[in-house]
Amino acid sequence: MHEEPDIAAIAALIGEPARAKLLMALMGGQALTATELARAGGVTKQTASSHLRRLCEARLLAVEAQGRHRYFRLGDRTVAQLLESLFDVSMRLAGPSAPRFGPRDPAMRRARVCYDHLAGELAVELFEQIGPRCFVEPRHGLQLNAQGIRFFRDFGIDVEALAAQRRALCRTCLDWSARRHHLAGSLGAALLDRFLALGWARRARRSRAVLFTAQGEFELRRQFRLDG
């Protein structure tokens, strides 16, 4: 008899409210200790440790020991994509009259890390501006057009090297707070890395927020034509 994957077991692990909070806390792409995750989940360290053990056993999380501390992170990008998809479904099921989604912190709503790519209002604005110029959407998902390949290459991103990876080059991700799409995939990750490398932005300490300098946002708007 053919055995189907046990999706019910994974759903049960993610669906427990405290564990869901622990997983969401790791969507910034950074590794956190059990103490930090307990604080994020609103549970005791002992309870968090029990949840973390189960999530690691299911390979939803990975753990790395460094000195006296153990650091937890999402198992891989597929786990992050699963969580993103669940955010998408939960927002659609909530309907248009749902309360305001996303973080209350204005900096987090403005720009933040979504695992390894840029999210928030600025990321949505960026994608909506460059989308019609740089991408086409055939039946099988988002693809760069010739103009888009030239644009990102001129911006210093090796599109050919990214396309050779097993990971999807570009895909849309429904923004948790804006409830519109931003850019994900290896291209989305490379774009965030480029912003940071150019010094246009930096990651806030102990937060998923991405803080653009005044000059950085000016250059972003100028080079990506965000003002029209």
Backbone bond lengths (Angstrom), bond angles and torsions (degrees), N, CA, C in turn:
res aa  C-N    CA-C-N  psi(-1)  N-CA   C-N-CA  omega(-1)  CA-C   N-CA-C  phi
1 M - - - 1.467 - - 1.531 109.90 -
2 H 1.323 116.22 131.02 1.460 120.66 -178.20 1.527 109.70 -75.66
3 E 1.329 115.81 130.32 1.458 120.23 179.89 1.522 109.83 -96.81
4 E 1.315 116.22 127.17 1.457 121.68 176.91 1.536 109.33 -81.68
5 P 1.326 117.23 152.72 1.473 119.39 175.05 1.526 110.43 -57.80
6 D 1.309 115.89 141.64 1.464 120.50 -176.04 1.526 109.69 -85.08
7 I 1.339 115.64 77.83 1.457 118.70 -179.07 1.517 111.70 -70.70
8 A 1.330 116.71 -24.04 1.473 119.39 179.73 1.523 110.59 -63.66
9 A 1.348 116.59 -37.74 1.463 119.91 -179.38 1.527 110.55 -66.19
10 I 1.345 117.11 -42.35 1.464 120.82 178.67 1.528 110.05 -66.05
11 A 1.341 116.26 -42.54 1.462 119.96 179.51 1.525 111.17 -61.43
12 A 1.340 116.51 -38.96 1.460 120.24 179.89 1.528 111.13 -66.37
13 L 1.334 116.18 -37.56 1.466 119.71 179.05 1.522 110.96 -65.27
14 I 1.325 116.21 -45.96 1.459 120.29 -178.13 1.520 111.34 -73.16
15 G 1.338 116.70 -32.65 1.455 121.03 -172.52 1.514 115.00 -73.84
16 E 1.331 118.83 -16.21 1.474 120.15 177.46 1.530 107.78 -68.52
17 P 1.339 119.33 125.91 1.467 121.66 -170.65 1.524 115.31 -53.72
18 A 1.324 118.27 -44.17 1.467 119.52 -178.67 1.523 110.99 -66.34
19 R 1.347 116.32 -41.14 1.463 118.96 179.02 1.526 110.92 -66.32
20 A 1.328 116.69 -36.36 1.465 119.92 177.26 1.528 110.54 -60.99
21 K 1.329 116.94 -39.74 1.456 120.29 178.42 1.527 111.40 -66.39
22 L 1.326 116.89 -38.44 1.470 120.03 178.07 1.523 110.17 -62.81
23 L 1.329 116.58 -43.86 1.459 120.55 179.71 1.528 111.00 -65.00
24 M 1.323 116.78 -42.19 1.462 120.24 179.93 1.526 111.42 -63.93
25 A 1.326 116.66 -33.60 1.462 120.44 179.79 1.520 111.60 -65.36
26 L 1.335 116.88 -21.55 1.462 121.27 -178.59 1.523 112.32 -95.16
27 M 1.330 117.46 4.28 1.461 120.09 -179.99 1.526 112.69 -73.11
28 G 1.329 117.13 -3.69 1.458 120.38 174.22 1.505 112.91 -80.23
29 G 1.345 116.90 -5.33 1.457 120.71 178.05 1.516 114.27 83.77
30 Q 1.332 118.15 -5.56 1.451 121.83 179.84 1.520 110.92 -95.14
31 A 1.319 116.56 149.25 1.461 121.59 176.54 1.529 109.30 -81.96
32 L 1.339 116.95 140.43 1.458 122.48 -178.33 1.519 110.09 -128.70
33 T 1.320 116.08 154.17 1.455 121.20 177.46 1.524 110.08 -81.34
34 A 1.333 115.73 167.54 1.461 120.68 178.21 1.530 110.69 -61.91
35 T 1.320 117.10 -36.77 1.465 120.90 179.17 1.525 110.80 -63.96
36 E 1.329 116.51 -45.00 1.464 120.50 179.29 1.531 110.67 -64.57
37 L 1.320 116.00 -38.72 1.460 119.61 -179.36 1.530 111.42 -72.22
38 A 1.319 117.08 -35.40 1.465 120.08 176.38 1.524 110.02 -60.42
39 R 1.324 115.66 -41.28 1.465 120.31 178.16 1.527 110.43 -64.07
40 A 1.333 116.44 -42.47 1.467 120.40 -179.99 1.519 111.71 -66.13
41 G 1.346 116.81 -34.91 1.450 120.93 -178.09 1.511 114.45 -86.69
42 G 1.340 116.78 -7.57 1.456 120.59 -179.45 1.511 112.98 67.58
43 V 1.347 117.33 33.37 1.464 122.39 -179.12 1.523 109.04 -128.77
44 T 1.332 116.19 169.52 1.447 120.13 176.44 1.528 109.96 -72.29
45 K 1.321 116.29 161.71 1.459 119.95 179.34 1.530 110.65 -63.06
46 Q 1.342 116.75 -36.40 1.464 120.40 178.84 1.524 111.05 -63.91
47 T 1.325 116.71 -44.35 1.462 120.44 177.64 1.519 111.02 -64.70
48 A 1.336 116.52 -42.71 1.464 120.30 178.51 1.525 110.88 -60.76
49 S 1.326 116.97 -41.07 1.472 120.48 -179.93 1.519 111.09 -61.06
50 S 1.338 116.50 -39.28 1.457 120.22 178.32 1.532 110.94 -64.76
51 H 1.330 115.79 -44.47 1.463 119.95 178.13 1.530 110.88 -63.28
52 L 1.323 116.60 -43.49 1.461 120.97 -177.61 1.524 111.34 -64.39
53 R 1.327 116.88 -37.62 1.470 120.25 177.89 1.519 110.16 -60.55
54 R 1.320 116.58 -45.60 1.462 119.89 -178.63 1.524 111.53 -66.62
55 L 1.313 117.20 -39.03 1.462 120.45 179.15 1.525 111.21 -67.62
56 C 1.327 116.60 -35.18 1.463 119.95 177.09 1.524 110.95 -69.91
57 E 1.330 117.11 -40.20 1.462 120.70 178.33 1.521 111.45 -60.57
58 A 1.329 116.69 -33.27 1.462 121.08 178.64 1.529 111.91 -85.83
59 R 1.319 116.66 -1.20 1.466 124.30 179.96 1.534 112.82 64.40
60 L 1.318 115.28 22.55 1.447 119.47 170.07 1.531 110.31 -76.52
61 L 1.314 115.56 -26.36 1.456 122.43 175.12 1.524 110.03 -123.11
62 A 1.322 114.74 155.77 1.465 121.88 171.05 1.524 106.92 -121.14
63 V 1.312 116.72 151.12 1.467 121.06 -177.98 1.514 109.32 -129.67
64 E 1.322 115.40 143.93 1.463 121.64 179.18 1.521 108.81 -135.65
65 A 1.320 115.59 129.41 1.461 120.75 178.86 1.525 109.45 -89.20
66 Q 1.335 116.03 135.54 1.457 121.51 176.84 1.523 107.67 -142.94
67 G 1.318 115.11 106.17 1.457 119.22 -175.18 1.520 110.37 65.29
68 R 1.316 116.66 -128.92 1.462 121.68 -179.43 1.522 112.61 -84.66
69 H 1.317 117.06 -7.88 1.458 119.79 -172.67 1.523 112.11 -108.49
70 R 1.330 114.49 153.86 1.461 122.13 172.88 1.514 107.43 -117.16
71 Y 1.309 115.70 129.58 1.461 121.50 -176.76 1.525 110.00 -110.98
72 F 1.320 115.59 133.56 1.460 122.19 -177.29 1.531 109.51 -110.68
73 R 1.311 115.19 143.09 1.458 122.37 175.99 1.519 108.22 -145.26
74 L 1.335 116.87 166.78 1.456 120.05 175.94 1.530 109.66 -62.17
75 G 1.330 115.27 146.79 1.454 119.43 -174.71 1.511 113.71 -57.30
76 D 1.313 117.42 -44.54 1.460 122.84 176.28 1.523 108.97 -168.49
77 R 1.331 115.75 -174.17 1.466 119.63 -176.77 1.522 112.34 -66.15
78 T 1.335 117.51 -28.47 1.465 118.58 -179.36 1.521 110.89 -65.53
79 V 1.334 117.43 -32.10 1.462 120.38 176.19 1.525 109.70 -67.02
80 A 1.339 116.76 -42.65 1.461 120.35 177.68 1.524 110.59 -61.58
81 Q 1.331 117.11 -41.52 1.461 120.75 179.20 1.523 111.33 -65.27
82 L 1.335 116.48 -36.82 1.460 120.33 176.72 1.520 110.46 -62.29
83 L 1.326 116.96 -44.75 1.464 120.44 179.54 1.527 110.83 -64.83
84 E 1.339 116.66 -40.39 1.450 119.95 176.75 1.530 110.96 -59.06
85 S 1.345 115.75 -42.50 1.464 120.02 179.81 1.521 111.37 -64.57
86 L 1.325 116.87 -37.94 1.460 120.48 177.63 1.518 111.05 -66.57
87 F 1.351 117.28 -37.64 1.464 120.33 174.77 1.524 109.14 -58.69
88 D 1.338 115.06 -45.55 1.469 121.41 -178.85 1.528 110.46 -58.04
89 V 1.322 116.88 -50.91 1.464 121.08 -177.72 1.524 110.73 -63.82
90 S 1.325 117.11 -43.18 1.474 119.76 -177.89 1.515 111.42 -63.50
91 M 1.329 117.29 -36.52 1.463 120.12 179.27 1.525 111.13 -70.76
92 R 1.342 116.67 -39.66 1.465 119.47 179.96 1.521 111.10 -67.86
93 L 1.334 117.04 -38.64 1.454 120.01 179.72 1.524 111.94 -70.28
94 A 1.336 115.70 -28.25 1.464 119.55 -179.10 1.524 111.29 -68.25
95 G 1.333 116.42 -28.70 1.462 120.00 175.94 1.516 113.38 83.21
96 P 1.334 117.24 172.28 1.466 122.02 -174.96 1.526 114.86 -68.20
97 S 1.326 117.73 -20.44 1.469 119.93 -177.94 1.525 112.57 -91.76
98 A 1.353 116.32 7.93 1.465 120.03 -178.46 1.525 110.64 -66.32
99 P 1.329 117.50 154.47 1.462 120.15 176.31 1.524 110.80 -64.80
100 R 1.304 116.08 166.97 1.465 121.68 -177.20 1.520 110.95 -59.39
101 F 1.336 114.70 129.92 1.460 120.11 179.76 1.522 110.44 -92.56
102 G 1.330 113.86 164.36 1.452 119.90 170.41 1.513 113.52 89.98
103 P 1.334 115.69 -179.75 1.464 120.77 -176.43 1.522 112.40 -70.87
104 R 1.316 115.64 150.66 1.466 120.61 178.10 1.521 111.23 -81.81
105 D 1.327 117.17 -26.11 1.456 121.90 -179.19 1.531 109.58 -62.95
106 P 1.338 118.70 120.72 1.466 120.54 -178.80 1.529 113.14 -57.80
107 A 1.349 116.75 -36.07 1.468 119.56 179.47 1.520 110.87 -64.63
108 M 1.325 117.22 -38.87 1.462 121.46 178.54 1.521 111.03 -69.00
109 R 1.298 117.46 -37.54 1.462 119.93 178.15 1.521 110.50 -69.73
110 R 1.310 116.41 -32.71 1.461 121.04 -179.03 1.526 111.54 -69.50
111 A 1.309 117.96 -52.18 1.468 121.72 -179.61 1.523 108.82 -159.46
112 R 1.321 116.07 132.12 1.459 120.85 -179.09 1.521 108.92 -153.41
113 V 1.323 114.60 169.33 1.457 120.49 176.42 1.522 109.28 -88.47
114 C 1.322 116.48 132.61 1.466 123.19 171.64 1.529 105.68 -112.21
115 Y 1.310 116.02 87.27 1.465 126.57 -173.82 1.526 110.84 65.55
116 D 1.353 119.06 -74.44 1.462 119.34 179.86 1.525 113.08 -138.49
117 H 1.340 117.51 9.62 1.457 119.90 179.61 1.528 109.33 -131.73
118 L 1.324 115.97 170.10 1.455 121.44 -174.98 1.521 111.25 -82.86
119 A 1.329 115.43 133.95 1.462 122.23 177.00 1.524 108.23 -128.81
120 G 1.322 115.60 177.45 1.450 120.95 178.92 1.521 111.93 102.18
121 E 1.326 115.76 -178.27 1.465 121.58 -174.19 1.523 112.19 -59.43
122 L 1.329 116.56 -39.95 1.462 119.79 -178.57 1.524 110.77 -68.11
123 A 1.316 117.41 -38.29 1.465 121.24 178.84 1.520 111.28 -66.79
124 V 1.327 116.79 -39.04 1.463 120.81 177.77 1.524 110.18 -65.12
125 E 1.325 116.11 -44.92 1.468 120.60 178.51 1.527 110.43 -60.52
126 L 1.324 116.17 -41.52 1.462 121.40 178.95 1.526 111.15 -60.87
127 F 1.315 116.98 -48.94 1.463 120.01 -177.60 1.529 111.69 -66.48
128 E 1.324 116.79 -39.18 1.459 119.22 -178.83 1.524 111.73 -67.96
129 Q 1.333 116.77 -26.04 1.462 119.75 179.01 1.524 111.44 -81.37
130 I 1.340 117.23 -45.67 1.467 119.28 -175.49 1.526 112.51 -87.28
131 G 1.336 117.74 -16.96 1.458 120.77 -176.57 1.514 114.33 -53.73
132 P 1.335 118.94 -55.32 1.466 119.76 -177.71 1.529 113.25 -63.27
133 R 1.345 117.11 -27.87 1.464 120.24 -178.56 1.526 112.94 -83.86
134 C 1.330 117.37 -33.70 1.462 120.70 -167.58 1.523 115.07 -110.42
135 F 1.321 118.22 -13.14 1.460 119.81 -172.46 1.529 111.85 -130.67
136 V 1.305 114.19 155.28 1.464 121.41 167.38 1.525 106.52 -124.58
137 E 1.317 116.51 155.61 1.464 120.92 -178.78 1.522 110.61 -124.03
138 P 1.334 116.61 82.32 1.466 119.61 173.71 1.525 110.14 -72.37
139 R 1.301 116.57 -176.17 1.461 120.88 -175.25 1.522 112.78 -60.54
140 H 1.317 117.22 -29.14 1.467 119.88 -172.36 1.528 113.19 -100.27
141 G 1.319 117.95 22.09 1.454 119.71 172.90 1.522 113.69 114.29
142 L 1.322 114.79 -177.31 1.453 122.89 -174.70 1.532 111.29 -72.60
143 Q 1.334 117.24 137.69 1.462 122.18 177.21 1.521 109.78 -139.35
144 L 1.333 115.39 146.67 1.459 120.38 174.48 1.518 109.80 -74.66
145 N 1.332 116.65 141.09 1.451 119.79 170.70 1.534 108.77 -94.76
146 A 1.319 117.23 -179.65 1.465 120.65 -176.29 1.527 111.42 -61.82
147 Q 1.342 116.48 -40.61 1.459 120.08 178.61 1.529 110.73 -63.67
148 G 1.334 116.28 -39.56 1.457 120.24 179.11 1.513 112.32 -65.02
149 I 1.321 117.42 -40.64 1.465 121.16 178.21 1.520 110.00 -60.42
150 R 1.340 117.01 -45.33 1.468 120.46 178.93 1.517 111.32 -64.54
151 F 1.330 115.84 -41.70 1.465 120.12 -177.81 1.526 111.48 -60.54
152 F 1.324 117.23 -50.74 1.469 119.91 -177.10 1.529 111.51 -71.11
153 R 1.333 117.03 -32.97 1.461 119.57 175.96 1.521 110.01 -63.48
154 D 1.344 116.70 -43.63 1.471 120.39 178.55 1.524 111.72 -65.52
155 F 1.320 116.95 -25.52 1.462 120.94 178.93 1.537 111.80 -81.73
156 G 1.314 116.91 -1.74 1.460 120.54 175.21 1.512 115.23 98.01
157 I 1.342 117.19 18.43 1.466 121.04 -179.87 1.527 109.16 -108.84
158 D 1.326 116.32 128.61 1.459 122.36 -179.38 1.528 108.94 -81.33
159 V 1.316 115.82 87.52 1.459 121.11 -175.39 1.529 111.49 -63.64
160 E 1.334 116.96 -38.87 1.456 120.41 -178.68 1.529 111.22 -62.72
161 A 1.324 116.83 -41.12 1.472 120.37 178.93 1.520 110.71 -65.72
162 L 1.321 116.99 -39.74 1.463 120.35 178.09 1.526 110.72 -65.03
163 A 1.343 116.73 -41.11 1.462 121.13 -178.27 1.525 111.87 -65.40
164 A 1.336 116.75 -24.28 1.460 120.60 -179.63 1.531 112.40 -78.74
165 Q 1.330 117.29 -11.74 1.462 120.57 178.99 1.527 110.56 -74.76
166 R 1.315 115.73 159.84 1.464 120.63 177.96 1.524 111.62 -71.97
167 R 1.305 116.09 -21.47 1.465 120.83 -178.64 1.524 110.81 -74.44
168 A 1.324 117.05 150.38 1.465 121.07 176.11 1.525 109.98 -59.19
169 L 1.320 116.61 134.42 1.460 121.10 -179.04 1.527 110.79 -66.65
170 C 1.312 117.40 -49.20 1.457 120.40 -179.07 1.523 109.79 -147.51
171 R 1.295 114.70 140.69 1.455 121.42 176.15 1.523 107.73 -154.75
172 T 1.311 115.53 162.48 1.456 119.45 177.86 1.529 109.75 -90.78
173 C 1.313 115.15 152.57 1.459 122.24 176.88 1.531 106.39 -134.90
174 L 1.321 117.00 125.97 1.461 120.08 -179.37 1.526 109.55 -72.33
175 D 1.315 115.66 121.88 1.457 120.56 -174.95 1.525 110.92 -69.80
176 W 1.310 115.80 131.37 1.461 123.53 -175.66 1.524 111.85 -60.54
177 S 1.325 117.69 -40.73 1.467 120.13 -176.30 1.524 112.62 -97.72
178 A 1.325 118.00 -42.55 1.462 120.74 -177.19 1.523 112.43 -78.05
179 R 1.343 117.11 -22.57 1.458 123.67 -179.13 1.521 111.99 60.21
180 R 1.324 115.32 30.36 1.460 123.21 169.99 1.528 106.35 -133.27
181 H 1.306 117.34 173.34 1.461 119.43 -171.73 1.527 113.58 -86.53
182 H 1.338 114.36 147.40 1.457 121.45 165.88 1.532 108.10 -125.59
183 L 1.312 117.22 176.01 1.463 122.47 -174.19 1.531 110.83 -90.10
184 A 1.334 115.73 130.69 1.464 121.77 176.17 1.530 108.73 -124.76
185 G 1.334 117.31 -159.73 1.454 121.03 -176.49 1.517 111.56 81.27
186 S 1.333 116.99 -177.12 1.464 120.38 -178.03 1.525 111.31 -64.57
187 L 1.332 117.71 -30.61 1.461 120.34 178.09 1.529 110.50 -69.38
188 G 1.332 117.09 -41.38 1.457 119.91 176.96 1.521 111.75 -61.36
189 A 1.338 116.49 -40.73 1.472 120.89 178.40 1.522 110.73 -66.16
190 A 1.342 116.81 -42.02 1.466 120.77 179.97 1.523 111.12 -65.33
191 L 1.319 116.27 -34.74 1.463 120.43 179.81 1.531 110.57 -65.71
192 L 1.330 116.82 -44.66 1.464 119.20 176.90 1.526 110.45 -62.45
193 D 1.325 117.62 -44.47 1.471 120.89 178.38 1.524 110.91 -57.35
194 R 1.326 116.36 -38.64 1.470 120.91 -179.37 1.521 110.51 -67.65
195 F 1.322 117.82 -42.05 1.467 120.60 177.46 1.533 110.71 -58.72
196 L 1.322 115.75 -43.12 1.463 120.29 -179.41 1.525 111.08 -68.55
197 A 1.349 116.57 -41.10 1.463 120.96 -178.91 1.525 111.74 -65.21
198 L 1.319 116.76 -34.83 1.465 121.19 179.21 1.527 112.46 -75.78
199 G 1.338 116.25 -9.43 1.456 120.03 -178.24 1.511 113.46 79.14
200 W 1.345 117.01 13.64 1.458 120.18 178.09 1.523 111.52 -71.45
201 A 1.318 116.09 -26.57 1.463 120.53 -175.73 1.518 109.31 -150.47
202 R 1.319 114.80 166.69 1.467 121.37 174.45 1.522 108.68 -144.43
203 R 1.303 115.36 157.19 1.458 119.47 176.66 1.523 110.04 -83.97
204 A 1.324 116.46 135.53 1.461 120.75 177.20 1.522 109.67 -71.15
205 R 1.314 116.83 147.59 1.457 121.40 177.52 1.523 110.18 -71.07
206 R 1.334 115.93 137.19 1.471 122.76 176.90 1.523 112.50 56.09
207 S 1.296 116.33 34.46 1.458 120.72 179.98 1.519 108.80 -157.10
208 R 1.325 116.20 157.95 1.456 120.95 174.79 1.522 111.94 -85.68
209 A 1.329 117.38 -2.11 1.460 120.83 -176.95 1.522 111.43 -65.06
210 V 1.319 115.37 142.38 1.461 123.10 172.13 1.521 106.70 -111.92
211 L 1.337 116.46 123.01 1.461 121.70 -174.06 1.525 109.64 -106.40
212 F 1.327 116.52 113.28 1.462 121.41 177.06 1.523 109.25 -85.81
213 T 1.321 116.27 138.92 1.456 119.92 171.70 1.523 108.57 -73.94
214 A 1.334 116.43 164.40 1.460 119.79 178.02 1.527 110.12 -60.48
215 Q 1.342 116.42 -43.00 1.454 120.03 179.01 1.526 110.94 -67.50
216 G 1.341 116.04 -38.20 1.457 120.00 179.24 1.514 112.39 -62.79
217 E 1.325 116.64 -43.76 1.469 118.55 179.12 1.528 110.69 -69.19
218 F 1.337 116.56 -34.07 1.462 119.64 176.29 1.523 110.12 -60.82
219 E 1.349 116.65 -46.54 1.458 120.37 179.93 1.529 111.63 -66.39
220 L 1.315 116.37 -38.42 1.466 120.09 177.32 1.531 110.13 -59.91
221 R 1.310 116.55 -46.98 1.459 120.58 -178.65 1.527 111.32 -67.65
222 R 1.318 116.44 -36.52 1.461 119.67 -179.10 1.530 111.28 -70.86
223 Q 1.331 116.50 -49.95 1.460 119.31 -174.89 1.523 113.54 -74.94
224 F 1.330 116.96 -27.91 1.457 119.60 -179.86 1.535 112.66 -103.43
225 R 1.355 115.17 5.37 1.464 122.14 176.02 1.533 112.27 54.89
226 L 1.308 116.44 47.58 1.466 119.79 -175.96 1.525 113.13 -74.44
227 D 1.318 116.82 -14.08 1.460 118.39 178.60 1.526 111.67 -99.29
228 G 1.325 115.19 27.52 1.458 118.86 176.18 1.495 112.21 113.01
